[in-house]
């Protein structure tokens, strides 16, 4: 099965041509349901995703988030007072801006909070709002670094001390060990294991080779480069970085050869691991924003929506051994909710945390044994066709600012459905805590 998948990947990355993709005729049923409000994606934008420590290095998270929001407002022309709510997501939170959503657009009376895109869908479905801006931001160039817990306890006690003697006693209790900082890590709280280690173990468990991972990474970067050069990444807006140049494109897309990839050493499990810096997503700065409305509101305001946001699910599993298998668990559930099968899906966009994670999910999805043993299902869900899978690159190449990737995935599906003439798209992703997510998106009639 692995060899067939890799052969398909080679064929797609070498011979795929945008001009040769024939537009399909939409003949499938719509997922609209009587009495259920249609929720639409009107527009989606993002700042260029940049390698951390590069052009955005002197900014703060809300600077990027505000740029994405302003880009969305500029592109849509939506009046500020027409937006009922603003929702933004972030993972590693800047302590000075505890509610980054409010900092993004604080000079208005529009309420805002920090959460997820699905919160916006829920607000509209419940009739609480008609128009919501949802977005996300991550700024890995400047993450909060804390004092050690012992030092924090001492400093808090020092703040409460009332006499000079108490203060001197506490100061005298400080040792060198107290001064060691706590650095944030992309790690699981429950297992203390970094995601890279988890990805390495997952790849080993499913027999995913180093060659398979490197080939998938080469595919991702090659397809992203083609998409960028062909002008397909329409969601990217230009951003004038204060004191620096205008940034107009992602800077992490770097196609390489298998020979160059093979030279890299394992990044996590040494010396025998298979996950490297090149077949993993990189630390990224970036922000995204989408305008979501009820269809009725969008049409009344004169907008032509890009897509319908249909069914979505969240799942969770063991964060120790199945941390990154969210797509495997969430895909069959969301398809069942929508009444669809894998063959009905025209566009797949899976989050690429690691090449090994993607390959492990594809193998799990193609295994009856895994479905029966771990998922309580009679048979496998099957694998996506690689001719439909992440054809404009993915997180390995475009970048992965944690809080901003979801909006990118949804917007990419909408754009691909229109470009490729498909009707149904599926987004799937893994997440910290052993969680996963999937959403079905339907093309808006042209």
Buried (B, 14 or more C-beta within 10 A) or exposed (E): EBEEBBEBBBEBBEEBEEEEBEEEEBEBEBBEEEEEBBBBBBBBBBBBBBBBEBBBBEBBBBBBBBBBBBBBBEBBEBEEEBBBBBBBBBBBBBEEBEBBBBBBBBEEEBEBEBBBBBBBBBBBBEEEBBBBBBBBBBBBBBBEEEBBEBBEEBEEBBEEBEEEEEBEEBEEEBEEEBEEEEEEEBBBEEBEBBBBBBBBBBBBEBEBBBBBBBBBBBBBBBBBBBBBEEEBBBBBBEBEBEEBEEBEEBBBBEBBEEEEBEEBEBBBBEEEBBBBEBBBBBBBBBBBBBBBBBBEBBBEBEBEBBBBBBBBBBBBBEBEBBBBBBBBBBBBBBBEBBEBEBEBBBBBBBBBBBBBBBBBBBBBBBBEEBBEEBBEBEEBBBBBBBEBBBBBBBBBBBBBBBBBBBBBBBBBBBBBBBBBBBBBBBBBBBBBBBBBBBBBBBBBEE
